[in-house]
Amino acid sequence: MALVTVSAIFLRWLPQHGLPILLLFAVSAAAALAIYLTQRRRYTARSRGLSREKVDADITAVLWTAFAGVALGGLGIAVVLAA
């Protein structure tokens, strides 16, 4: 939900910063969509792990979320400095 809110804020910045803001919007919207689409699978896997008393960390999800955060930060800095 936070990434959807951030996407809306990016669209609000469109008049001030121009079209490069659409790249920020695309990254945050894609990350939000990916999280939403994989949520049921991740919750099911974690609940099965709890019933087995052995929960494995989802390293892939953590790395993709971290990558999206770093990309958004870098792109945000670039857009603000370019304006």
C-alpha positions in Angstrom: 0.0 0.0 0.0 2.9 2.4 0.7 4.3 1.9 -2.8 0.9 2.7 -4.3 0.8 5.9 -2.2 4.3 6.8 -3.4 3.3 6.2 -7.0 0.5 8.7 -6.5 2.9 11.3 -5.0 5.2 10.9 -8.0 2.3 11.6 -10.3 1.6 14.8 -8.3 5.3 15.8 -9.0 4.9 15.5 -12.7 4.2 19.2 -13.4 7.2 20.3 -11.4 9.8 17.8 -12.6 8.6 16.7 -16.0 8.5 13.4 -17.8 11.4 11.7 -15.9 9.1 11.3 -13.0 7.2 8.7 -15.0 10.2 6.4 -14.6 9.9 6.7 -10.8 6.2 6.1 -11.1 6.8 3.0 -13.2 9.3 1.5 -10.8 7.2 2.0 -7.7 4.0 0.8 -9.4 5.8 -2.3 -10.8 7.2 -3.1 -7.3 3.7 -2.6 -5.7 2.2 -4.9 -8.4 4.8 -7.6 -7.9 4.3 -7.6 -4.1 0.6 -7.8 -4.6 0.7 -10.6 -7.1 3.1 -12.7 -5.0 1.5 -12.0 -1.6 -0.8 -15.1 -1.5 2.1 -17.5 -2.5 4.4 -16.0 0.2 1.7 -16.1 2.9 0.9 -19.7 2.1 4.5 -20.7 2.2 5.0 -19.0 5.5 1.9 -20.5 7.1 3.0 -24.0 6.0 6.4 -23.2 7.5 4.8 -22.2 10.8 2.8 -25.5 10.9 6.0 -27.4 10.2 7.8 -25.3 12.8 10.5 -24.4 10.2 10.1 -21.1 8.3 12.6 -20.4 5.6 13.6 -16.8 4.8 12.4 -15.5 1.4 15.8 -14.0 0.3 14.6 -13.4 -3.2 11.7 -11.2 -2.1 14.0 -9.2 0.3 16.6 -8.7 -2.4 14.0 -7.5 -5.0 12.4 -5.1 -2.5 15.8 -3.8 -1.6 16.7 -3.4 -5.3 13.5 -1.5 -5.9 14.2 0.8 -2.9 17.7 1.6 -4.1 16.5 2.2 -7.6 13.8 4.5 -6.4 16.3 6.4 -4.3 18.8 6.8 -7.0 16.3 7.8 -9.6 14.7 10.2 -7.2 18.0 11.9 -6.5 18.8 12.0 -10.3 15.4 13.6 -11.1 15.6 16.2 -8.4 19.2 17.2 -9.3 18.4 17.3 -13.0 15.5 19.8 -12.5 
